[in-house]
Amino acid sequence: MRINRLQRHRVVATRYDRPAVRYEATVLVAAINESLWPALSQQALDLVAA
């Protein structure tokens, strides 16, 4: 996964945590979000947001 795709998530682009584990977890959550994004339809996103 390219870093530019992860940096679309503002928290990954601007976060500088002291513990590396916390930063790694933030990047992992963003990567999971990026990989699941194409699988979700707009209708599913509307259900989650409600």
Distance bins in CASP14 RR format, pairs under 12 A and 6 or more apart:
PFRMAT RR
TARGET T0000
AUTHOR 0000-0000-0000
RMODE 2
METHOD distances of the structure
MODEL  1
1 7 0 0 0 0 0 1 0 0 0 0 0
1 8 0 0 0 0 0 1 0 0 0 0 0
1 9 0 0 0 0 0 1 0 0 0 0 0
1 12 0 0 0 0 0 1 0 0 0 0 0
1 27 0 0 0 0 1 0 0 0 0 0 0
1 28 0 0 0 0 0 1 0 0 0 0 0
1 30 0 0 0 0 1 0 0 0 0 0 0
1 31 1 0 1 0 0 0 0 0 0 0 0
1 32 0 0 0 0 0 1 0 0 0 0 0
1 33 0 0 0 0 0 1 0 0 0 0 0
1 34 1 0 0 1 0 0 0 0 0 0 0
1 35 1 0 0 1 0 0 0 0 0 0 0
1 37 0 0 0 0 0 1 0 0 0 0 0
2 8 0 0 0 0 0 1 0 0 0 0 0
2 30 0 0 0 0 0 1 0 0 0 0 0
2 31 0 0 0 0 0 1 0 0 0 0 0
2 34 0 0 0 0 1 0 0 0 0 0 0
3 9 0 0 0 0 0 1 0 0 0 0 0
3 12 0 0 0 0 1 0 0 0 0 0 0
3 13 0 0 0 0 1 0 0 0 0 0 0
3 27 0 0 0 0 1 0 0 0 0 0 0
3 30 0 0 0 0 0 1 0 0 0 0 0
3 31 0 0 0 0 0 1 0 0 0 0 0
3 34 0 0 0 0 0 1 0 0 0 0 0
4 12 0 0 0 0 0 1 0 0 0 0 0
4 13 0 0 0 0 1 0 0 0 0 0 0
4 30 0 0 0 0 0 1 0 0 0 0 0
4 34 0 0 0 0 0 1 0 0 0 0 0
5 12 0 0 0 0 1 0 0 0 0 0 0
5 13 0 0 0 0 0 1 0 0 0 0 0
5 27 0 0 0 0 0 1 0 0 0 0 0
5 30 0 0 0 0 1 0 0 0 0 0 0
5 31 0 0 0 0 1 0 0 0 0 0 0
5 33 0 0 0 0 0 1 0 0 0 0 0
5 34 1 0 1 0 0 0 0 0 0 0 0
5 35 0 0 0 0 1 0 0 0 0 0 0
5 37 0 0 0 0 1 0 0 0 0 0 0
5 38 0 0 0 0 0 1 0 0 0 0 0
6 12 1 0 1 0 0 0 0 0 0 0 0
6 13 1 0 0 1 0 0 0 0 0 0 0
6 14 0 0 0 0 0 1 0 0 0 0 0
6 15 0 0 0 0 0 1 0 0 0 0 0
6 23 0 0 0 0 0 1 0 0 0 0 0
6 24 0 0 0 0 0 1 0 0 0 0 0
6 26 0 0 0 0 1 0 0 0 0 0 0
6 27 1 0 0 1 0 0 0 0 0 0 0
6 28 0 0 0 0 1 0 0 0 0 0 0
6 29 0 0 0 0 0 1 0 0 0 0 0
6 30 1 0 1 0 0 0 0 0 0 0 0
6 31 1 0 0 1 0 0 0 0 0 0 0
6 32 0 0 0 0 0 1 0 0 0 0 0
6 33 0 0 0 0 1 0 0 0 0 0 0
6 34 1 0 0 1 0 0 0 0 0 0 0
6 35 0 0 0 0 0 1 0 0 0 0 0
7 13 1 0 1 0 0 0 0 0 0 0 0
7 14 0 0 0 0 1 0 0 0 0 0 0
7 15 0 0 0 0 0 1 0 0 0 0 0
7 26 0 0 0 0 0 1 0 0 0 0 0
7 27 0 0 0 0 0 1 0 0 0 0 0
7 30 0 0 0 0 1 0 0 0 0 0 0
7 31 0 0 0 0 0 1 0 0 0 0 0
7 34 0 0 0 0 0 1 0 0 0 0 0
8 14 0 0 0 0 0 1 0 0 0 0 0
8 30 0 0 0 0 1 0 0 0 0 0 0
8 31 0 0 0 0 0 1 0 0 0 0 0
8 33 0 0 0 0 1 0 0 0 0 0 0
8 34 1 0 0 1 0 0 0 0 0 0 0
8 37 0 0 0 0 1 0 0 0 0 0 0
9 15 0 0 0 0 1 0 0 0 0 0 0
9 26 0 0 0 0 1 0 0 0 0 0 0
9 27 0 0 0 0 1 0 0 0 0 0 0
9 28 0 0 0 0 0 1 0 0 0 0 0
9 29 0 0 0 0 1 0 0 0 0 0 0
9 30 1 0 1 0 0 0 0 0 0 0 0
9 31 0 0 0 0 1 0 0 0 0 0 0
9 32 0 0 0 0 0 1 0 0 0 0 0
9 33 1 0 0 1 0 0 0 0 0 0 0
9 34 1 0 0 1 0 0 0 0 0 0 0
9 37 0 0 0 0 0 1 0 0 0 0 0
10 26 0 0 0 0 0 1 0 0 0 0 0
10 30 0 0 0 0 1 0 0 0 0 0 0
11 17 0 0 0 0 0 1 0 0 0 0 0
11 22 0 0 0 0 0 1 0 0 0 0 0
11 23 0 0 0 0 0 1 0 0 0 0 0
11 25 0 0 0 0 0 1 0 0 0 0 0
11 26 1 0 0 1 0 0 0 0 0 0 0
11 27 0 0 0 0 1 0 0 0 0 0 0
11 29 0 0 0 0 1 0 0 0 0 0 0
11 30 1 0 0 1 0 0 0 0 0 0 0
11 33 0 0 0 0 0 1 0 0 0 0 0
12 22 0 0 0 0 0 1 0 0 0 0 0
12 23 0 0 0 0 1 0 0 0 0 0 0
12 24 0 0 0 0 0 1 0 0 0 0 0
12 25 0 0 0 0 0 1 0 0 0 0 0
12 26 1 0 1 0 0 0 0 0 0 0 0
12 27 1 0 1 0 0 0 0 0 0 0 0
12 28 0 0 0 0 0 1 0 0 0 0 0
12 29 0 0 0 0 1 0 0 0 0 0 0
12 30 1 0 1 0 0 0 0 0 0 0 0
12 31 0 0 0 0 1 0 0 0 0 0 0
12 32 0 0 0 0 0 1 0 0 0 0 0
12 33 0 0 0 0 1 0 0 0 0 0 0
12 34 0 0 0 0 1 0 0 0 0 0 0
13 23 0 0 0 0 0 1 0 0 0 0 0
13 26 0 0 0 0 0 1 0 0 0 0 0
13 27 0 0 0 0 0 1 0 0 0 0 0
13 30 0 0 0 0 1 0 0 0 0 0 0
14 23 0 0 0 0 0 1 0 0 0 0 0
14 26 0 0 0 0 0 1 0 0 0 0 0
15 22 0 0 0 0 1 0 0 0 0 0 0
15 23 1 0 0 1 0 0 0 0 0 0 0
15 24 0 0 0 0 0 1 0 0 0 0 0
15 25 0 0 0 0 0 1 0 0 0 0 0
15 26 1 0 1 0 0 0 0 0 0 0 0
15 27 0 0 0 0 1 0 0 0 0 0 0
15 29 0 0 0 0 0 1 0 0 0 0 0
15 30 0 0 0 0 1 0 0 0 0 0 0
16 22 0 0 0 0 0 1 0 0 0 0 0
16 23 1 0 0 1 0 0 0 0 0 0 0
16 26 0 0 0 0 0 1 0 0 0 0 0
17 23 1 0 1 0 0 0 0 0 0 0 0
17 24 0 0 0 0 1 0 0 0 0 0 0
17 25 0 0 0 0 1 0 0 0 0 0 0
17 26 1 0 0 1 0 0 0 0 0 0 0
17 27 0 0 0 0 0 1 0 0 0 0 0
19 25 0 0 0 0 1 0 0 0 0 0 0
19 26 0 0 0 0 0 1 0 0 0 0 0
20 26 0 0 0 0 0 1 0 0 0 0 0
20 27 0 0 0 0 0 1 0 0 0 0 0
21 27 0 0 0 0 0 1 0 0 0 0 0
21 28 0 0 0 0 0 1 0 0 0 0 0
22 28 0 0 0 0 0 1 0 0 0 0 0
22 29 0 0 0 0 0 1 0 0 0 0 0
23 29 0 0 0 0 0 1 0 0 0 0 0
23 30 0 0 0 0 0 1 0 0 0 0 0
24 30 0 0 0 0 0 1 0 0 0 0 0
24 31 0 0 0 0 0 1 0 0 0 0 0
25 31 0 0 0 0 0 1 0 0 0 0 0
25 32 0 0 0 0 0 1 0 0 0 0 0
26 32 0 0 0 0 0 1 0 0 0 0 0
26 33 0 0 0 0 0 1 0 0 0 0 0
27 33 0 0 0 0 0 1 0 0 0 0 0
27 34 0 0 0 0 0 1 0 0 0 0 0
28 34 0 0 0 0 0 1 0 0 0 0 0
28 35 0 0 0 0 0 1 0 0 0 0 0
29 35 0 0 0 0 0 1 0 0 0 0 0
29 36 0 0 0 0 0 1 0 0 0 0 0
30 36 0 0 0 0 0 1 0 0 0 0 0
30 37 0 0 0 0 0 1 0 0 0 0 0
31 37 0 0 0 0 0 1 0 0 0 0 0
32 39 0 0 0 0 0 1 0 0 0 0 0
33 39 0 0 0 0 0 1 0 0 0 0 0
33 40 0 0 0 0 1 0 0 0 0 0 0
33 45 0 0 0 0 0 1 0 0 0 0 0
33 48 0 0 0 0 0 1 0 0 0 0 0
34 40 0 0 0 0 0 1 0 0 0 0 0
36 44 0 0 0 0 0 1 0 0 0 0 0
36 45 0 0 0 0 0 1 0 0 0 0 0
36 48 0 0 0 0 0 1 0 0 0 0 0
37 44 0 0 0 0 0 1 0 0 0 0 0
37 45 0 0 0 0 1 0 0 0 0 0 0
38 44 0 0 0 0 0 1 0 0 0 0 0
38 45 0 0 0 0 0 1 0 0 0 0 0
39 45 0 0 0 0 0 1 0 0 0 0 0
40 46 0 0 0 0 0 1 0 0 0 0 0
40 47 0 0 0 0 1 0 0 0 0 0 0
40 48 0 0 0 0 1 0 0 0 0 0 0
40 49 0 0 0 0 0 1 0 0 0 0 0
41 47 0 0 0 0 1 0 0 0 0 0 0
41 48 0 0 0 0 0 1 0 0 0 0 0
42 48 0 0 0 0 0 1 0 0 0 0 0
42 49 0 0 0 0 0 1 0 0 0 0 0
43 49 0 0 0 0 0 1 0 0 0 0 0
43 50 0 0 0 0 0 1 0 0 0 0 0
44 50 0 0 0 0 0 1 0 0 0 0 0
END
